[in-house]
């Protein structure tokens, strides 16, 4: 019988998992940001960083393009764009 299967939080930092992205990635417009930090809290990979308004960014080496940050942003200051 198998035991519980789980991984440690932020374990993707060991591998550049952003290569799994499905064609879109978040773009931080940095025009209406109120620094609520909701994008940081909702990101399953922990790849969003920033401290003050207009300083938030995503480390695309680890971002999978899930779009959670776009959906949670109360000011619609993050949009999904085509991945290069």
C-alpha positions in Angstrom: 0.0 0.0 0.0 1.2 3.5 -0.8 1.5 6.2 1.9 0.4 9.8 1.4 2.0 11.5 -1.6 2.9 15.2 -1.2 5.6 17.7 -1.9 7.0 20.5 0.1 5.9 24.1 -0.6 8.1 25.9 -3.1 9.7 22.6 -4.2 9.5 23.9 -7.8 12.4 26.3 -6.9 14.7 23.2 -7.4 13.7 23.0 -11.1 12.8 25.6 -13.6 9.2 24.5 -14.0 8.1 27.5 -16.1 8.9 25.5 -19.2 5.5 23.7 -18.6 3.6 26.9 -19.3 0.7 26.5 -21.7 1.2 29.5 -24.0 0.2 32.4 -21.8 1.9 34.2 -19.0 0.9 37.1 -16.6 2.0 40.6 -17.3 2.0 43.1 -14.5 0.8 46.4 -15.9 2.0 48.3 -12.8 -0.5 51.2 -13.3 -3.4 50.5 -10.8 -1.6 48.3 -8.2 -2.5 49.0 -4.6 0.0 46.5 -3.2 -2.6 44.3 -1.6 -0.3 41.3 -2.1 -3.2 39.0 -3.1 -1.2 37.8 -6.2 1.6 36.7 -4.0 -0.7 34.8 -1.7 -2.6 33.0 -4.5 0.4 32.0 -6.5 0.9 28.2 -6.2 4.5 28.4 -7.2 5.6 31.4 -5.1 7.2 33.0 -8.1 5.7 36.5 -7.6 7.7 39.1 -5.7 7.4 42.8 -4.8 7.1 45.1 -1.9 5.5 48.4 -3.0 3.1 49.6 -5.6 4.4 49.1 -9.1 7.3 46.8 -8.1 5.5 43.4 -8.4 6.9 41.0 -11.0 6.9 37.3 -11.8 9.8 35.0 -12.2 8.9 33.3 -15.5 11.5 30.5 -14.9 8.9 29.1 -12.4 5.5 30.5 -13.5 3.2 27.9 -15.1 0.7 30.5 -16.4 -2.2 29.3 -14.2 -3.8 32.8 -14.2 -4.7 32.8 -10.5 -3.0 36.1 -10.0 -5.0 37.7 -12.8 -8.3 36.4 -11.3 -7.5 37.6 -7.8 -6.2 41.1 -8.6 -8.9 43.5 -7.4 -7.6 46.3 -9.7 -7.2 44.2 -12.9 -3.6 45.3 -13.0 -2.4 41.9 -14.2 -3.3 40.4 -17.6 -2.5 37.2 -19.4 -0.5 37.6 -22.7 0.8 35.2 -25.2 4.1 33.6 -24.2 7.1 34.3 -26.4 
